Amino acid sequence: MSPLRLIKPMRHMDARGWFTEVYSEPAFAALGIECRFIQDNHSLSAPRFTLRGLHFQTPPRGQDKLVRCIRGRIFDVAVDIRKGSPTYGQWAGTELSAENGFQLFIPIGFAHGFLTLEPDCEVSYKCSDTYAPDYDGGVRWDDPAISIAWPIPDGIVPELSSRDVMHPLLADLDSPFAYDGHPLLSLD
């Protein structure tokens, strides 16, 4: 398994604009990311401060994800939910935007979520397995044991799905993921 990783693709600029290579199997393999992506997802979140997450799929249908924001800006988060990990319950987050072009690789064993920082954000992500509702899981976005520093102004309640409101706390999760020797990395 590969560790959580922030990818900063190079943009080749000229008078017309820019070009970037979003995904190359050999280039990603050189970074230690050797999963095979088989599904692409694309979401639009219309209201600012829409929060999606924290989601994962359980084995044998776990999903590695490669996430990028193609319109607007999001705060993207991964939470380590691998039993035995020295960073279990810890999170890492970063801003992904259409402007910066950054991508976040989230391996199996991490819960994933994001908060839109502008209206009409579009997020595109690759997955290493197809969506499997029977293996769908989640953790509460506002779990005090995780304490994610979501950039939500005081007095604002994020836009949430009915499903995301009902996710369990981390303490109530019997995680099916085992630690693989790769601790959660800082994305700074």
N, C-alpha and C positions, 0 to 999 in steps of 0.2 A: 504494500500500500504506500502511496505517496503522502507526504505531509501537506498540510494546508499551505497554500502558496499564492502570493500576489504576483501576477504576471503583468509586465509593462511592455506591451508590444511596441516595436519601433514604428514610427510614422515617417514615411518618406514624403517630404513636402516639395511642392513646386507651385508655379503660378496658378495651376488649376485647382489646387487643394492638397489633399494627402491620400496616400495609399498605405494600408497596413495588412500584414498577414495575421489574421485572427487565430487560425489554428493550422498547425502542421504536425502531423504525427511524428516525423523524425525530430523536429525541434523540441516538441514536448517530451519525447522519450529521452532526449539529452538532458532534460531537467528532472528526469526521474518519474515523469508522469506517463505511465504506460497503459492506461485503461483504454478501452475502445468505446467511443461514444456512438450510441445508436438512436438517440432521440434528441431533437431540438425543440425547445419550448420558447414561446414568446408571449409576454403579458403586457397589458396596458393598465396602469393604475391612474385613474383620472384625478381624484382628489390629492392634494398635497397632504402629507402625513398619513398615507395609506401604509399599513404595516401588514406584511405577509410573512407568516412563520410562527414559530420555529418548526420546520418540517424535516422529515427524513423517511426513508423506507428501510424496513428491517430485512435481514437476510432471509432467504437467499436472493432477495430482490433489491438489495442495497443499491444506492446510486452515488457514483462520483458525479460532481457537477462542475461545470466551467461557466461562470456567471459574468455577464457584462451588461452595462446599461447603454442602450443605443439612442436614447432620447431622454434628456433631463439629467437628474442626479439622484442617487440613492445612497443610503448608509447600509452596507452589506455586512452581515454578521454570521460567524460560524461558532458553534459551541461544541466543545469536546464532550461526547457522551460515551466514551469507550471505557468499560470497566477496567480498573487497574492502571489507568493512565495517571501519571503524576499531575496532569493538567485537567483532570476530570472536572466538568462543571465550569471551566474557565472559557472565556470567549475572546475572540479577536474580531475587530471590525475595521472597515475602511470605506472611504467614499469612492464609488464607481460612478463615472459620468460619461456622457457622450463626448464631452470635451477632452477628458484625460485618457479615455480609451483603455483604462486598466481592466483587468479581469481577475476574478478570484477563483482559484481551483479549490474545491471543497471535497475532500475524500469521504468515502464511506466511513461512518462512525462519528460524523459531525452533524448536528442539527443546523439548519440554515434558515435565515430570514432576512428581510430587508425592509427599510423604511424609505418612502419616497420623500425627497426634500423639495420637490417642485411639483406642480400639477402636470398631468399627462406624461408620466414617465413610462418608458418602454424598456423592458428587461428581456434579454435573450439568453438562454442557457442551454448548454449541451448536457446530456445525461448518459450514463453508462448502462442504463437499463430503462425499459419502458415503465410508464406509470402502472402501478399494481395496487388498486385500492385495498386489497386484503392485507397488504404489508405496509400500509400508510401509517405514520406515527408523527407525534409532535410533542413539544414541551412548551409550557406557557412562556410567552414573550416577555412577561413582566415578573418572572420568578425572582423573588428577592434573594434567593441563594445564588443565582447567577449574576444578578445586578448589572445587566447590560446598560451602559450609558447611552441610551437612545437619545439623539439630538431633537427632543420634542420640547417645545417651549412650555413653560408653566401654563396650566389652564387649558391646554389642548389635549383632547382625547383622540388617539389615532383611529383611523377607519380600519375596522377588523371584520373578518368573516365570522359567521356564527361558529364555524369549526375551530378557528384559531382561539376563540374565547374559551373553548372547552378543553383545551389540551391540559394534561396533568402537569404538576410541578415536577421538577427533576427528582426530588426525594421520593416521589411515587412511581418513578419510572424504573422498571426492571430492564435495564439496557441489555440488548442482545449482542452488543458490539464488544470486542476484546481489544485491549491495547496491543499495538503492533510494534512498539519500540520507537515510534515517531512522536515526540511531544508536540503540543501546540506551539507554533512559532509566532513570534511577534511580527506584525506586518509593517512595522515602521521602516 
